[in-house]
């Protein structure tokens, strides 16, 4: 969700599908691979289990984030509404990267669940505008499986 309805402050979010049990401590985020803008750091294990989604948002406060109650991690990383990219990595190695041309106002861009791997999600046809409403009325499925794209 790069472009939430109204002010973006606190409402931007994205989710990661987790394919194996992992510790997300040290997860790196940025707009350009190799240039880390944010890193998840904790003294404790940030364990997530296989088959789950990790929801990262600018705020965990439902009153500020558009009504999401299920934020896993707060990020100090902003998303750009148009012509941008994002990568996730660990220990300096890029695990996946995506690019987008634009994002609708109040509408998350959803990845078709059949295109979760790092190669399949590079195809623009694997992405579509979200249709389900959440929280205060934006559309998306934060922290849950997306419906298939038409």
Backbone as ProteinMPNN parsed JSONL, in Angstrom:
{"seq_chain_A": "XXXXXXXXXXXXXXXXXXXXXXXXXXXXXXXXXXXXXXXXXXXXXXXXXXXXXXXXXXXXXXXXXXXXXXXXXXXXXXXXXXXXXXXXXXXXXXXXXXXXXXXXXXXXXXXXXXXXXXXXXXXXXXXXXXXXXXXXXXXXXXXXXXXXXX", "coords_chain_A": {"N_chain_A": [[0.86, -1.171, 0.0], [1.223, 1.676, -1.183], [0.047, 4.127, -1.563], [-2.057, 5.257, 0.348], [-5.466, 6.285, 1.1], [-6.065, 9.749, 1.669], [-3.831, 11.387, 3.974], [-0.569, 10.005, 3.816], [0.945, 9.448, 6.06], [1.866, 7.125, 8.418], [0.206, 5.156, 7.322], [1.157, 3.589, 5.216], [2.074, 0.342, 4.009], [3.383, -3.007, 3.636], [3.484, -6.472, 2.796], [5.12, -9.575, 3.468], [5.304, -12.746, 2.104], [6.037, -15.689, 3.782], [7.987, -18.381, 3.214], [9.338, -20.328, 4.637], [10.281, -21.349, 7.977], [11.726, -18.704, 9.647], [14.056, -16.279, 11.018], [13.559, -12.944, 11.069], [15.302, -11.021, 11.834], [17.622, -8.628, 10.949], [16.658, -8.314, 8.404], [16.73, -6.601, 5.373], [15.686, -3.615, 3.76], [15.014, -1.619, 0.902], [15.149, 0.789, -1.807], [16.832, 0.434, -3.907], [18.694, -2.346, -4.81], [21.335, -3.322, -2.674], [21.588, -0.847, -1.512], [20.722, -0.15, 1.463], [17.881, 0.99, 3.107], [16.432, 0.577, 5.388], [16.558, -1.567, 8.22], [15.483, -4.435, 9.916], [15.933, -4.805, 13.262], [16.546, -6.441, 16.271], [17.014, -7.39, 19.68], [15.932, -9.744, 20.295], [14.733, -12.826, 18.843], [13.091, -12.582, 15.742], [10.961, -14.304, 14.864], [9.203, -15.921, 12.287], [6.742, -18.021, 10.823], [6.614, -20.689, 8.412], [4.484, -20.309, 5.615], [3.108, -18.143, 6.512], [2.324, -14.6, 6.726], [4.251, -11.669, 6.954], [3.551, -8.602, 8.19], [4.458, -5.403, 7.549], [4.416, -2.1, 8.585], [4.035, 1.488, 8.594], [3.052, 2.374, 10.986], [1.911, 0.891, 14.038], [-0.34, 1.561, 15.309], [-3.725, 1.386, 15.186], [-5.428, 3.562, 14.921], [-3.927, 5.348, 13.512], [-2.939, 4.002, 11.298], [-4.835, 3.386, 9.379], [-6.608, 1.52, 10.301], [-5.598, -1.077, 10.682], [-5.146, -3.953, 12.621], [-3.26, -5.868, 12.92], [-0.442, -5.539, 12.65], [2.843, -6.643, 12.264], [5.498, -5.719, 12.32], [6.987, -2.535, 12.75], [8.007, -0.19, 10.417], [10.547, 2.044, 9.347], [10.444, 3.201, 6.738], [9.655, 4.537, 3.73], [7.24, 4.21, 1.111], [7.041, 4.842, -2.384], [4.695, 6.516, -4.414], [4.612, 6.332, -7.252], [6.404, 5.044, -10.115], [8.639, 3.417, -8.952], [10.687, 1.225, -6.92], [11.404, -1.684, -4.896], [13.345, -3.603, -2.652], [13.994, -6.623, -0.837], [16.259, -8.0, 1.442], [19.031, -9.86, 2.895], [21.86, -9.855, 4.892], [23.329, -8.379, 2.98], [22.601, -9.568, 0.601], [20.358, -9.545, -2.022], [17.093, -10.719, -1.829], [14.683, -10.55, -3.136], [13.114, -8.382, -5.493], [10.96, -5.774, -6.557], [9.219, -3.759, -8.968], [7.223, -0.866, -9.727], [4.893, 1.057, -11.651], [2.772, 2.804, -11.051], [0.459, 3.5, -8.353], [-2.82, 2.987, -7.173], [-4.987, 5.361, -5.53], [-5.666, 4.714, -2.233], [-5.795, 2.017, -2.726], [-4.341, -1.04, -2.49], [-1.666, -2.713, -4.194], [-1.936, -5.888, -5.299], [-0.379, -9.066, -5.141], [-0.805, -11.874, -7.121], [-1.576, -14.948, -5.605], [-0.529, -17.223, -6.821], [1.849, -16.476, -7.859], [4.058, -16.122, -6.182], [6.835, -16.591, -6.082], [10.234, -15.29, -6.487], [10.822, -14.929, -9.23], [8.434, -15.233, -10.715], [6.952, -13.111, -9.661], [7.915, -10.927, -10.957], [6.588, -10.478, -13.278], [4.391, -8.196, -14.67], [1.71, -8.917, -15.046], [1.124, -10.46, -12.885], [0.241, -8.927, -10.87], [-2.369, -6.929, -9.417], [-5.033, -4.509, -8.819], [-6.174, -4.279, -5.463], [-9.255, -5.514, -4.088], [-10.8, -6.026, -1.795], [-12.101, -4.424, 1.085], [-10.575, -3.005, 3.998], [-10.128, -2.196, 7.484], [-10.323, 1.251, 7.85], [-11.389, 1.67, 5.349], [-9.707, 1.667, 3.075], [-8.436, -0.393, 0.368], [-7.336, -3.752, 0.327], [-5.482, -6.619, 1.53], [-4.1, -6.731, 4.16], [-1.615, -8.639, 5.638], [-2.786, -11.072, 5.033], [-3.802, -13.753, 2.785], [-3.905, -12.845, -0.617], [-6.633, -12.411, -2.925], [-6.921, -14.25, -6.03], [-5.646, -12.73, -8.992], [-7.635, -11.315, -11.603]], "CA_chain_A": [[0.0, 0.0, 0.0], [2.102, 2.833, -1.322], [-0.692, 5.375, -1.696], [-3.329, 5.172, 1.061], [-6.389, 7.421, 1.011], [-5.721, 10.836, 2.596], [-2.404, 11.522, 4.281], [0.153, 8.73, 3.863], [1.638, 9.276, 7.339], [1.464, 6.003, 9.248], [-0.703, 4.21, 6.676], [1.802, 2.736, 4.207], [2.407, -0.997, 4.485], [3.545, -4.1, 2.683], [3.566, -7.763, 3.461], [6.014, -10.582, 2.902], [4.922, -14.137, 2.29], [7.172, -16.407, 4.36], [7.923, -19.755, 2.727], [10.027, -21.238, 5.556], [10.49, -20.771, 9.299], [12.915, -17.852, 9.609], [14.224, -15.14, 11.912], [13.676, -11.776, 10.198], [16.307, -10.107, 12.352], [18.589, -8.301, 9.913], [16.017, -8.133, 7.101], [17.078, -5.305, 4.789], [14.733, -3.049, 2.805], [15.485, -0.429, 0.21], [14.604, 1.034, -3.143], [17.835, -0.032, -4.857], [19.485, -3.427, -4.209], [22.655, -2.932, -2.215], [21.486, 0.416, -0.769], [19.742, -0.445, 2.515], [17.227, 2.15, 3.714], [15.89, 0.179, 6.687], [16.887, -2.929, 8.616], [14.805, -4.918, 11.12], [16.934, -5.174, 14.25], [16.011, -6.69, 17.602], [17.84, -8.259, 20.528], [15.22, -11.014, 20.342], [14.43, -13.46, 17.564], [11.89, -12.099, 15.051], [10.576, -15.561, 14.217], [7.96, -16.064, 11.532], [6.626, -19.42, 10.429], [6.318, -21.014, 7.014], [3.092, -20.186, 5.208], [2.479, -16.959, 7.101], [2.658, -13.296, 6.151], [4.776, -10.672, 7.869], [3.003, -7.303, 7.823], [5.285, -4.28, 7.966], [3.663, -0.866, 8.372], [4.637, 2.703, 9.151], [2.551, 2.521, 12.355], [1.14, -0.227, 14.574], [-1.528, 2.154, 15.926], [-4.854, 1.289, 14.248], [-5.978, 4.895, 14.724], [-3.061, 6.08, 12.581], [-2.521, 3.213, 10.133], [-5.95, 3.042, 8.511], [-7.449, 0.5, 10.913], [-5.001, -2.417, 10.751], [-4.932, -4.436, 13.986], [-2.371, -7.034, 12.875], [0.905, -5.178, 12.197], [3.898, -7.44, 12.898], [6.71, -4.927, 12.508], [6.909, -1.137, 12.326], [9.158, 0.12, 9.549], [10.862, 3.441, 9.082], [10.775, 3.09, 5.314], [8.512, 5.024, 2.977], [7.018, 3.73, -0.245], [6.792, 5.919, -3.341], [3.436, 6.25, -5.106], [4.749, 5.998, -8.671], [7.728, 4.793, -10.692], [9.591, 3.104, -7.894], [11.013, -0.174, -6.717], [11.701, -2.067, -3.526], [13.964, -4.916, -2.52], [14.203, -7.187, 0.493], [17.495, -8.756, 1.43], [19.6, -10.292, 4.158], [23.33, -9.938, 4.851], [23.836, -7.804, 1.742], [22.142, -10.327, -0.564], [18.973, -9.261, -2.381], [16.274, -11.925, -1.93], [13.643, -10.275, -4.118], [12.913, -6.963, -5.81], [9.815, -5.506, -7.419], [9.089, -2.38, -9.442], [5.862, -0.494, -10.099], [4.751, 2.309, -12.389], [1.905, 3.671, -10.26], [-0.429, 2.815, -7.412], [-4.083, 3.695, -7.028], [-5.228, 6.003, -4.246], [-6.457, 3.893, -1.328], [-5.89, 0.66, -3.258], [-3.066, -1.757, -2.496], [-1.359, -3.533, -5.352], [-1.912, -7.261, -4.785], [0.295, -10.111, -5.895], [-1.568, -13.112, -7.258], [-0.927, -15.958, -4.769], [0.163, -18.208, -7.64], [3.089, -15.871, -8.386], [4.83, -15.684, -5.015], [8.29, -16.74, -6.129], [10.917, -14.08, -6.932], [10.818, -14.778, -10.685], [7.045, -15.034, -11.166], [6.414, -11.813, -9.259], [8.448, -9.88, -11.837], [5.649, -10.304, -14.379], [3.349, -7.223, -14.323], [0.398, -9.568, -15.047], [0.954, -11.128, -11.592], [-0.208, -7.903, -9.926], [-3.657, -6.306, -9.736], [-5.553, -3.677, -7.728], [-6.927, -4.984, -4.427], [-10.697, -5.252, -4.125], [-11.407, -6.162, -0.461], [-11.905, -3.297, 1.998], [-10.107, -3.32, 5.35], [-10.013, -1.078, 8.414], [-11.065, 2.497, 7.657], [-11.976, 1.75, 4.013], [-8.799, 1.404, 1.96], [-8.603, -1.762, -0.135], [-6.167, -4.611, 0.4], [-5.6, -7.722, 2.487], [-2.847, -6.682, 4.93], [-1.311, -9.78, 6.476], [-3.594, -12.236, 4.667], [-3.68, -14.17, 1.395], [-4.612, -12.045, -1.603], [-7.402, -13.188, -3.903], [-6.269, -14.373, -7.338], [-5.89, -11.63, -9.918], [-8.485, -11.785, -12.727]], "C_chain_A": [[0.9, 1.225, 0.0], [1.353, 4.151, -1.262], [-2.056, 5.288, -0.997], [-4.172, 6.436, 0.872], [-5.996, 8.478, 2.052], [-4.222, 10.943, 2.793], [-1.75, 10.144, 4.404], [0.722, 8.426, 5.25], [1.044, 8.136, 8.162], [0.66, 4.929, 8.553], [-0.05, 3.31, 5.629], [2.154, 1.383, 4.821], [2.745, -1.909, 3.308], [3.659, -5.38, 3.487], [4.536, -8.667, 2.711], [5.412, -11.954, 3.146], [6.172, -14.882, 2.745], [7.042, -17.882, 3.991], [8.602, -20.782, 3.607], [10.114, -20.571, 6.92], [11.794, -19.976, 9.271], [12.894, -16.838, 10.748], [14.436, -13.932, 10.999], [14.636, -10.721, 10.736], [17.367, -9.874, 11.277], [17.986, -8.154, 8.528], [16.278, -6.71, 6.611], [16.034, -4.895, 3.757], [15.357, -1.827, 2.151], [14.83, -0.302, -1.14], [15.538, 0.528, -4.228], [18.641, -1.152, -4.208], [20.903, -2.964, -3.879], [22.664, -1.63, -1.427], [20.362, 0.271, 0.259], [19.213, 0.856, 3.108], [16.698, 1.845, 5.107], [16.28, -1.268, 6.955], [16.121, -3.275, 9.892], [15.871, -5.416, 12.088], [16.245, -5.336, 15.599], [17.005, -7.55, 18.374], [17.23, -9.658, 20.609], [14.994, -11.549, 18.93], [13.122, -12.894, 17.011], [11.36, -13.243, 14.201], [9.228, -15.443, 13.518], [7.939, -17.485, 10.972], [6.23, -19.573, 8.965], [4.822, -20.906, 6.747], [2.379, -18.974, 5.773], [2.897, -15.705, 6.334], [3.21, -12.414, 7.253], [4.29, -9.321, 7.362], [3.873, -6.212, 8.425], [4.539, -2.999, 7.622], [4.394, 0.299, 9.016], [4.191, 2.939, 10.587], [1.785, 1.276, 12.763], [-0.152, 0.256, 15.217], [-2.668, 2.176, 14.913], [-5.509, 2.643, 13.986], [-5.18, 5.724, 13.74], [-2.806, 5.324, 11.288], [-3.666, 2.798, 9.21], [-6.806, 1.905, 9.036], [-6.874, -0.899, 10.963], [-4.701, -2.777, 12.209], [-3.791, -5.453, 14.063], [-0.954, -6.73, 12.381], [1.94, -5.983, 12.985], [5.128, -6.607, 13.234], [6.465, -3.501, 12.012], [8.186, -0.832, 11.555], [9.321, 1.629, 9.427], [11.353, 3.496, 7.639], [9.544, 3.513, 4.546], [8.456, 4.442, 1.572], [6.674, 4.919, -1.134], [5.577, 5.548, -4.178], [3.593, 5.838, -6.561], [6.207, 5.83, -9.065], [8.786, 4.527, -9.628], [9.863, 1.604, -7.855], [11.311, -0.406, -5.247], [12.386, -3.425, -3.554], [13.945, -5.33, -1.052], [15.456, -8.045, 0.401], [17.922, -9.142, 2.827], [21.103, -10.413, 3.968], [23.907, -9.448, 3.53], [23.418, -8.52, 0.477], [20.674, -9.997, -0.815], [18.216, -10.573, -2.555], [15.185, -11.767, -2.978], [13.557, -8.769, -4.317], [11.708, -6.852, -6.732], [9.868, -4.047, -7.866], [7.623, -2.129, -9.761], [5.876, 0.863, -10.768], [3.894, 3.288, -11.595], [1.083, 2.825, -9.295], [-1.686, 3.655, -7.253], [-4.232, 4.296, -5.642], [-6.147, 5.108, -3.41], [-6.602, 2.449, -1.756], [-4.499, 0.019, -3.266], [-2.898, -2.487, -3.822], [-1.131, -4.943, -4.833], [-1.182, -8.2, -5.728], [-0.601, -11.338, -5.939], [-0.851, -14.197, -6.458], [-0.216, -17.062, -5.553], [1.496, -17.712, -8.176], [4.003, -15.388, -7.268], [6.336, -15.769, -5.181], [8.939, -15.51, -6.771], [10.998, -13.888, -8.45], [9.401, -14.462, -11.177], [6.51, -13.663, -10.789], [7.016, -10.64, -10.043], [7.512, -9.584, -13.007], [4.555, -9.322, -13.966], [1.946, -7.828, -14.289], [0.108, -10.302, -13.729], [0.39, -10.183, -10.529], [-1.538, -7.306, -10.378], [-4.098, -5.423, -8.57], [-6.358, -4.532, -6.74], [-8.397, -4.594, -4.494], [-11.35, -5.28, -2.749], [-11.094, -4.937, 0.394], [-11.384, -3.807, 3.342], [-10.143, -2.043, 6.188], [-10.931, 0.089, 8.119], [-11.571, 2.678, 6.23], [-11.033, 1.64, 2.84], [-8.996, -0.045, 1.534], [-7.272, -2.512, -0.122], [-6.424, -5.716, 1.405], [-4.34, -7.763, 3.347], [-2.679, -7.869, 5.87], [-2.088, -11.035, 6.163], [-3.387, -12.557, 3.188], [-4.493, -13.272, 0.475], [-5.498, -12.944, -2.456], [-6.611, -13.276, -5.227], [-6.602, -13.159, -8.203], [-6.75, -12.164, -11.081], [-7.663, -12.076, -13.98]], "O_chain_A": [[1.284, 1.737, 1.052], [1.941, 5.185, -0.948], [-3.092, 5.248, -1.662], [-3.66, 7.503, 0.533], [-5.636, 8.139, 3.179], [-3.441, 10.632, 1.894], [-2.308, 9.234, 5.017], [0.956, 7.263, 5.577], [-0.123, 8.174, 8.552], [0.441, 3.868, 9.138], [-0.674, 2.341, 5.196], [2.489, 1.293, 6.002], [2.433, -1.616, 2.154], [3.897, -5.364, 4.694], [4.741, -8.54, 1.504], [5.051, -12.286, 4.276], [7.243, -14.722, 2.158], [6.096, -18.55, 4.407], [8.47, -21.983, 3.368], [10.03, -19.346, 7.011], [12.844, -20.511, 8.913], [11.855, -16.578, 11.355], [15.399, -13.904, 10.233], [14.766, -9.644, 10.153], [17.942, -10.83, 10.756], [18.711, -7.897, 7.567], [16.073, -5.742, 7.342], [15.559, -5.721, 2.978], [16.13, -1.097, 2.772], [14.061, -1.163, -1.565], [15.102, 0.227, -5.338], [19.226, -0.936, -3.146], [21.572, -2.313, -4.681], [23.643, -1.333, -0.742], [19.197, 0.538, -0.039], [19.98, 1.711, 3.552], [16.532, 2.754, 5.921], [16.327, -2.091, 6.041], [16.112, -2.492, 10.842], [16.622, -6.338, 11.772], [15.463, -4.483, 16.018], [17.745, -8.34, 17.787], [17.91, -10.628, 20.944], [15.059, -10.804, 17.952], [12.151, -12.746, 17.752], [11.318, -13.157, 12.973], [8.255, -14.938, 14.077], [8.983, -18.071, 10.685], [5.596, -18.698, 8.375], [4.0, -21.353, 7.547], [1.183, -18.79, 5.544], [3.717, -15.758, 5.417], [2.689, -12.413, 8.368], [4.585, -8.939, 6.229], [4.009, -6.106, 9.644], [4.08, -2.831, 6.492], [5.259, 0.115, 9.872], [4.878, 3.634, 11.336], [1.091, 0.67, 11.946], [-0.976, -0.56, 15.63], [-2.601, 2.884, 13.908], [-6.09, 2.843, 12.919], [-5.692, 6.699, 13.19], [-2.485, 5.942, 10.273], [-3.478, 1.942, 8.346], [-7.643, 1.374, 8.306], [-7.608, -1.84, 11.265], [-4.081, -2.0, 12.935], [-3.398, -5.856, 15.157], [-0.33, -7.585, 11.754], [1.918, -6.004, 14.216], [5.727, -6.767, 14.297], [5.819, -3.291, 10.985], [9.29, -1.17, 11.983], [8.344, 2.379, 9.407], [12.516, 3.796, 7.367], [8.486, 2.902, 4.697], [9.483, 4.213, 0.932], [6.079, 5.893, -0.673], [5.44, 4.401, -4.605], [2.78, 5.063, -7.064], [7.112, 6.388, -8.446], [9.708, 5.32, -9.436], [9.334, 0.833, -8.656], [11.451, 0.531, -4.462], [12.055, -4.286, -4.369], [13.886, -4.492, -0.152], [15.682, -8.729, -0.597], [17.269, -8.802, 3.813], [21.565, -11.006, 2.993], [24.862, -10.029, 3.014], [23.831, -8.131, -0.616], [19.84, -10.152, 0.077], [18.631, -11.438, -3.326], [14.806, -12.737, -3.635], [13.884, -7.988, -3.424], [11.468, -7.717, -7.574], [10.49, -3.209, -7.212], [6.87, -3.064, -10.032], [6.736, 1.703, -10.503], [4.241, 4.463, -11.474], [1.024, 1.601, -9.408], [-1.623, 4.883, -7.205], [-3.658, 3.786, -4.68], [-7.261, 4.786, -3.824], [-7.437, 1.724, -1.216], [-3.596, 0.483, -3.963], [-3.878, -2.833, -4.483], [-0.236, -5.171, -4.02], [-1.345, -8.138, -6.946], [-1.099, -11.787, -4.906], [0.359, -14.361, -6.606], [0.622, -17.767, -4.99], [2.198, -18.446, -8.872], [4.652, -14.351, -7.402], [7.059, -15.069, -4.473], [8.285, -14.774, -7.51], [11.225, -12.768, -8.906], [9.202, -13.533, -11.961], [5.694, -13.101, -11.52], [6.656, -9.487, -9.807], [7.639, -8.544, -13.653], [3.846, -9.586, -12.995], [1.075, -7.318, -13.583], [-1.025, -10.718, -13.487], [0.097, -10.608, -9.411], [-1.801, -7.191, -11.575], [-3.596, -5.571, -7.456], [-7.127, -5.403, -7.147], [-8.74, -3.485, -4.904], [-12.368, -4.617, -2.549], [-9.955, -4.469, 0.424], [-11.719, -4.913, 3.766], [-10.184, -0.939, 5.645], [-12.154, -0.047, 8.132], [-12.129, 3.728, 5.912], [-11.49, 1.53, 1.702], [-9.635, -0.829, 2.236], [-6.231, -1.979, -0.507], [-7.468, -5.741, 2.057], [-3.582, -8.73, 3.276], [-3.485, -8.083, 6.776], [-2.059, -11.982, 6.948], [-2.863, -11.738, 2.433], [-5.651, -12.973, 0.765], [-5.164, -14.105, -2.69], [-5.733, -12.452, -5.485], [-7.712, -12.631, -8.144], [-6.607, -13.317, -11.488], [-8.218, -12.475, -15.004]]}, "name": "protein", "num_of_chains": 1, "seq": "XXXXXXXXXXXXXXXXXXXXXXXXXXXXXXXXXXXXXXXXXXXXXXXXXXXXXXXXXXXXXXXXXXXXXXXXXXXXXXXXXXXXXXXXXXXXXXXXXXXXXXXXXXXXXXXXXXXXXXXXXXXXXXXXXXXXXXXXXXXXXXXXXXXXXX"}
